Amino acid sequence: MNEEPQLPLVREKFLRREWQSIPAARQFAREALADWGWSGPDDPLLCVSELATNALLHGVPPGRGFLLRLTRDAHADGDPHAAALRIEVHDSGPGSPRIPDAADESGRGLCIVEALADKWGVGGRDPGKVVWCEFTARHSGLRAGDTGPAYPGLTSGRMPAARP
């Protein structure tokens, strides 16, 4: 009997251009990670906060919002270079984020993302851009086959404690 390949699990949330969207994005990510059995540190939550803050400050025009997308690859454990978790923030604003120069007095959020995530980057979108970061299976502690609850729209629970 052939098993059907398991597709990546995706969670998305559209958030408005308001400061309350930052903790809402973090809570949304916390619930998804708990459902997916994340046993790693809180690094993805920090990255969600930084990417969402950057979108609000620099990427979301007035009257618009941004999309937070989390993708969990259930088969990433077989390849240590595969993304076990991908975080994307889609916005409709112009420009492209960059790591600030030493002389810059602000913009340190991407430095945090670069330090915590295994990879990060910027992709095109019409209009706007997608800023993303990835955590590999080795980094996450996720196990192949963990898929979370049968109905992903209903989530609850707390983030598991990080392993020593």
SVG drawing of the C-alpha trace seen along z (x, -y; Angstrom):
<svg xmlns="http://www.w3.org/2000/svg" viewBox="-12 -57 41 59">
<polyline fill="none" stroke="black" stroke-width="0.4" points="0.0,0.0 1.4,-3.4 1.1,-6.2 0.0,-9.6 2.8,-12.2 2.0,-14.6 1.7,-18.2 3.1,-21.0 0.8,-22.4 -0.1,-26.1 -1.6,-28.6 -2.5,-32.1 -3.8,-35.2 -4.6,-38.6 -3.8,-41.5 -4.8,-45.1 -2.4,-48.1 -2.6,-48.7 -0.3,-48.1 -2.6,-45.4 -1.6,-43.2 1.9,-42.6 0.7,-40.6 -2.1,-39.1 0.5,-37.8 2.7,-36.4 -0.3,-34.7 -1.4,-33.2 2.1,-31.8 2.3,-30.5 -0.9,-28.5 0.3,-27.1 3.7,-26.1 2.1,-24.4 -0.3,-22.5 2.7,-21.4 4.7,-20.2 7.4,-22.8 9.9,-22.0 12.6,-24.5 13.2,-27.9 10.9,-30.9 13.1,-32.2 10.2,-32.0 8.0,-34.1 10.6,-36.8 11.0,-36.7 7.2,-37.0 7.3,-40.1 10.1,-41.7 8.8,-40.9 5.3,-42.1 6.7,-45.3 8.8,-46.0 5.7,-45.5 3.7,-48.0 6.5,-50.6 7.7,-50.3 5.6,-48.1 1.9,-48.5 0.3,-51.6 -2.6,-53.3 -5.9,-51.4 -4.2,-48.1 -2.9,-45.2 -0.5,-42.3 -0.6,-38.5 1.2,-36.3 1.8,-32.8 3.4,-29.9 4.3,-26.7 5.3,-23.5 7.0,-20.8 6.1,-17.5 9.0,-15.7 11.8,-18.1 13.5,-15.8 14.9,-13.6 16.9,-16.6 18.8,-18.8 18.8,-21.6 15.1,-21.5 12.9,-24.1 10.8,-22.7 9.2,-26.1 8.8,-29.0 7.5,-32.4 6.3,-34.9 5.0,-38.4 3.3,-39.7 2.8,-43.4 1.8,-45.7 4.3,-48.5 7.3,-49.5 10.9,-49.1 13.1,-46.2 14.3,-45.6 18.0,-45.4 20.3,-44.9 21.2,-48.3 24.7,-49.8 26.5,-50.4 25.8,-54.1 22.0,-53.6 20.1,-54.4 17.2,-52.1 16.2,-49.0 17.8,-46.4 14.8,-44.0 16.3,-42.3 19.6,-41.8 17.6,-39.8 15.9,-37.7 19.3,-37.1 20.8,-36.0 17.9,-33.7 16.7,-32.1 18.7,-29.6 17.8,-31.6 15.9,-34.8 15.2,-36.8 12.9,-39.0 10.7,-37.9 8.7,-39.9 5.0,-40.3 2.7,-42.5 2.2,-44.9 4.8,-44.8 7.0,-42.1 7.3,-38.9 9.9,-39.0 10.5,-35.4 12.7,-33.4 13.2,-29.7 14.1,-27.3 15.5,-23.9 14.3,-20.6 17.5,-20.4 16.8,-23.8 13.1,-23.1 12.8,-19.7 9.8,-19.0 9.3,-15.3 8.3,-14.0 4.6,-13.0 3.5,-15.5 0.6,-17.2 -1.3,-18.8 -5.1,-18.7 -7.4,-17.4 -9.1,-20.8 -6.3,-23.5 -8.7,-26.4 -9.4,-25.6 -6.2,-26.1 -5.4,-26.5 -2.7,-25.7 0.7,-27.0 4.1,-26.9 6.0,-23.9 9.0,-24.7 12.4,-24.7 14.6,-21.7 17.8,-22.3"/>
</svg>
